[in-house]
Amino acid sequence: MKKESCDILDNKLKEKIKEIEKEIIDIRRHIHSYPELGNEEYKTMEFISNYLTLHEIKHKTKIANTGIVADIEGEDKSFTIAFRADIDALPIEDLKRCSYASKNKGVCHACGHDVHTAINMGIARIFSNKDKNFTPPCNIRLIFQPAEESTGGALNMIKENALHNVNITYGLHVNVNTDVGNIEITDSVFNASCLDFKIKIYGKKSHAANPADGVDAIVVSANIINAIQTIISRNTYVGENAVITIGTINGGQASNVVCDYVEMNGTIRALKDTTINNIMNRIKKIIKNIAISMEADAEFIEITYFPSLVNWKEAADIIRENAVNLLGEKNVLNRKPSLGAEDFSYFILNKPGAFFNLGAKNIKKTTMPNAHSSLFDVDESCMAIGLTLQIMNIYNTYLKKDMFPMGMSR
């Protein structure tokens, strides 16, 4: 079975992947050098579009503002496999000392989206209409998605027909906590639901010498934060994995003025949507009642919501089978659910698909900076592995295409 699955890719395809490995690494380094924040990926969009044009691949730009959808026709035009890559960076200063360190101050590809994008461009390179070396067995759709780290571009792309006529979608994410040569996969929950929120506290301004004349929004906020931190320990059942974080708090104008307005931003993460809803309702009660008791007003605003990322078993099994035959069974690890959020969840909410982690840790180093670090980097040898696995996913999925009819639901 192992030999049969490996032979899904003939020697010419394997040689082509080796041939373009340096080109794909160079693409990644260019993108890493010029990172852009979510919904601002104009130069990144242009760079990807120029590459697709060079290889005569039909595509549309400005999907969900800065996204791209590209289509490669295969032999069977009735079946389409999509691959999603996120293209945005983070508002983090790049402190690495290397030739491809960020040239855009205060912005860094500190999560590996440059790698994901380069791998998708590698798929385009393999099936280049200009070279005409390989024709895929079915249609391929390449989705380059903006704003995964911020407002979430997935849902907007879907609303603009990114999944039209797609049978199944695959995605990946590099993981610098897992050695190169390994992947992580599950046929169940991959990532948590996520709700980002804002809380506004309205008090009354007065001179600091006479606080009784005002309502101190900072003091109200402090009581709200303390109360919110009891929700997990006192209102969430054991086994309902969840976390609440208040990430920012801003308020006040001067040391001698009682603050009349505070704004805080936070996030709720949980493996179940019902847990998210219960926590949100509890927060709303807390801020309302504390504000009333302290003669203030408070407002809870929902900002961004991502549902849980739950892999489809049929799709996850294909990834696992291919990974075992490419890397060996001991290097295919079972992914434990993470409270991290990932808006790829929207792509496979109502259509088949699966997501996996690609090991990117340099085994010569004992530690590597975690994602969202100013020193984040990857072992670039992971890219050829990721590209090879995605190409294998094309051929093996098509062999099992009857498992993924259009309109399939869970």
N, C-alpha and C positions, 0 to 999 in steps of 0.2 A: 504493500500500500504506500509506503514511504516513497519508493522509487517512482511509482505511478504518478503521485501527486506532484513530485518535483519536476517530472517531465511535462507538466502543464506548460512550463516555459521551455521552448526549444533553445538550443545552444546559441542561435543567432540573437534571440532576445536577451539572454544572459550576457552575451558579449556586448550588446548595445548598452545595457545598463552600466557595465564596467567602463565603456567608452565615454559615456556622458557624465560619469560621477564627478569629475573635476568641474565640469560646466555647471552642474547643479549646486556644487559647493560655492562656486563663484557667484551664482545667483543669490544664494542665501547670504553671502557676505555683503553683496551690494545692498540688499534689502535691509540687512542689519545696520549698515552704515547710514541709511537714510530712513529712519523709523518715523511713523506718523501716528498721531492719536486717532481714536475712533471717530468716524464721520469726517475726518480730515485727510484721508489716505489718497489724495489726488495724484501725487507723484508716483505712489506705489501702484495705483490703478493704471496710470500711463505706462509705467515700466512693464507691467504684466501684459497690457494690451499690445504694446509694441512687439513683445516676444511672441505673442499668439499670432499677430499679423505676419511676422517674419516666417512663421511656420504654417501660414495659410489656414489657420483654424478660425472658423466662424465664431464670433462672440459679440456680446452686447456689454457696453460699459454703463456706468451711472445707475446700476440697479441698486435700489435702496441708497441712492446718492453716490456712493463710491465703490460699489461692488461690481463684479463681473460674472457673467454666466457664459461659458464657452461650450460648444457642442462639436463632437467628433463623430462622424457617421461610421457605423460598423457594417459588417456583412448582414446582420439581422437588424433591420431598422425598426422592428416592433418591440424591442427590449432595450431599456436604458438603465445604466448604472451610473450613479452620481458620486462624486468625491468632493467633499467640502474642505476648504482651508480658510482659516481666519487670517486677516492681513494687518490688523491694527497692533500698535505698540502701547507702552505704558508711560505715564508721566513720572519717569524715574531717571535720574542722572546716571549715565553709563560711565563707570569708573575703571573699566578694563583698559589695559595698555596693549593694544594690538592694532593691526592695520585696518581692521574692519569695525573698530569702535564707533559708536554713534557720532555723527557729525552734526546732529540736531540737538542743541543744548536742552537738557531737561527731558528728553524723550529717549526711550530705550526699548529694544525688543528683548524684554526681560522675562519672557514666558515661552519663547520658541515658535511664535507665529511665523517668523521668517523661515523656519525649517519646514513648517507645514505648507507654506506657500510654495517654496522651492520644490518640494516633492510633487505637488500638484502640477507645477510647471514641467517637472520631469516626465510625468505622464503625457503631457502635451508634446514633449520632445520625442518620446518614443513613437508616438503615433502621428508624427508630423505629416501633414498633407503635402508639404514641400518635398520632403525626402521620399515619401511613399515607400518606405521600407517595410512597414507593418500596418496591417488593417485590423482593427480590433474585431472580435467576433460579434459584438453588438455595439449599440451607441454608447458613448461616454459623455457625461456632462461634468464639467469642472466648475465648481462654485467657489468663487473667491469672495469671502464675506467680510464686511467691515464691522467694527464696533462690538466685537465680542466682549471686550473688557469693560465696556461702559454701558451704553443704552441697550445693547443686544441687537445685532443686525439680522439675526436669523429669521425672526418672524417677519420683518419688513421684506426680506428677500423672497420669502415664501409667498407673501401677499402680492409680490410682483412676478409670480409664476416661475420661480426658480426650480420648483419640483414638478412642473407640468410635464406629464408623460414619463416621469421617473418611476421605475419599479422598486429600486432599492438604493440606499445611500450609505456610504462609508466615511468615517472620519478618524483622525488620529491626533494624539498629543504627545510631545516628547516628555520624558520624565527623567530628570537628572538624579533621582534617587534610586534608579534602576540601571544596572550595568548595560552597556551596549551589547547587543546579541541576545537580549531578552525582550519580551513584550508582556503586557498585562492585559487580560481579557476576562470578561464575565458575561454570562447569559442572563444577568439580572440587573439590579440597580448599580449604575456606575458612578453617578454624581447626584448630589442632593438637590432638592428644590431650593430656590433662593428668592427672597423678597427684600429688596433694598427700600428703605423708607426714610422719610424726613419728619422730624418733630419740631413744631414751632411753638414757642412759649411767649405769651404776651403778658407783660407786667405793667408797672407804672413807674415812670421816672421821678426821682426826687434827689435832693442833695444828700450826699453820703452822711452828713452830720445829722440828718433828720430822716432815717430810714422808715419811720412809722408813717411818713407822708406818702410813701411809694409802695410798690409791690416788686420785690427783687426777683427778676426772672432767673437769675443765676442760682439763687437758693432753691427756687421751685424746681429748676432743672436738676440740681444735685439730688433732691429727694426722688425725682422721677427715675434718674439713673440707678440709684440704690435699689429702688423698688423693682425695676425691670430685671436687675440681676438675680432676684429671687425666683423668677418664673421657672427657670430650668430646674432649680433645686426643689421647688415647692409646688409647682403646677404642671410639671411634665413627668409622665410615668417612666419608670425605669425601662430601658429598651427602646424608648423613642429618642434616638440620637438627634440632638439639636443643639444649636448654639445661637446666642444673641450677642452682637457686638455693636457698641456705639463707637464709630470710627472718627467722627469729627464733632466738635462743639465750638460754636462761635457766638459771642455776645459781649456787650459792654462797650463803652466809649471812652471812659476816663476813670481814674482811681477814686475820684471824689463824686461820682454820680452813680446812684442806684440804677442798675441795668433794667431797661424796660422790654428787652427783646433778646431771646436766645434761639438759635437754630442748631439742631443736631442732625447728623446723618448716621444711619446704622443699617445693619443687615441681619436677617434671620435665615438660618440654614437648617434644613431638616430633611430626613429621608422620605417622609410622607407629607403629602399636601395637607392632610387633615391636621397634622401637627403644626404646620405653618399657620393654618387658619386659627387654630386654638391659641397659639402664642400671640398672633396679631390682635385677636379680640381681647386678650388679657392686657396687652400693652395699651390698647385704646381705653380700657376701663381705668387703668392705673393713671394715665396722663390726665384723663378727664376729672377723676375724683381728687387727685392730689392738687390739680390746678384750682378746682372749686374750693377745696379746704384752705387754700392759701390766697384766695381772692384774685386768682389769675385766670387766664384763658389758655387753652392748649389745642393744638391741631395735629392730627396724624395724617400724613400724606404717603400713599403708595407710589414708589418711583418706578422700579423695574422688577419684573417677576420672570423667573425661569422655572419651568417644571422640572421634575426629576428626570435625569437622563437614564432611561431604562432600555438596555439592549434587547433586540429581538433574538430569541434563541437560535432561530434558523440562520440568521446572519452571523451571529457570534460564533456558531459552530464552524462556519466556513473559514472565518479568520483563524480560529484555533487550529483547524486541520492544516491550513496552509502554513501557519507558523511552526507547527510541530515538524512538518516536512522540510521547512527551510532552516530552522534553528535547532531542532531537537526537542523532545518532550520536556526535558528538565529546564529548558529556557523559556517555556511558555507558562507564565505565572498566573495564578488566579487573583483577579483584582478584587480587593475589598472595597465596599462602598465608601466614597469620600464625601465630606461635607463641602468640598469645593463645588462651585457652580459652573455650568457649561451650557451655553444656549444651543449647542448641537442637538440638545434634547428636542427642540421644535421640529428638526428635520425628520426625526424618527418617531414622533408622537403618534402620527396617524398613518405612516408608511414604514415598511420594513427597513432595517438598517442596524448598524452597530458601530461602536467606537472602541478604540484600543489605545493603550499607552505604549509608546516606543521608547525602549531604554536608551538613554543618552549620556549616561555617566561614564567618565573616563576611568577605566579600571586601574590605571596607573596612579590615580590620586585617591587618597582615603576619603576625601570629602570634596564636594563641589557646591558652590552657592545655590541655594534653593531658588525656585521660581520667584519672580518679583523682587529679585536682589539686584543691586547695582553692579554686581560682578557676574551676573548670570551668563553662562555660555554652555555649549554642548560639545560632546565628542562628535565631530562631523561624519565619522564613519557610520553613524546610525542612519544617515540619509539614504545610502544605497540599500540598506536593509528595509527601510520604510517604503521606498519606491518599489523594490522587488516584491514585497508583500502585497502592496496595492495592485500591482500588475497581476500577481497570482490570484488576487481576489476577483479580478475581472473574469479571468478564464474559468475559475472554479465556480463562480456564481452563474456564469452563463451555462455551464454544464448542468446546473441545478435550477435553471430558470423557471421550470414548471412549479417550483416551490413559491415563486414570487409573482403571481398574476397581478395585473393592474387592479387596483381597488381592494387589495388585501388589507385586512384589519386584524387587530389582536383578538 
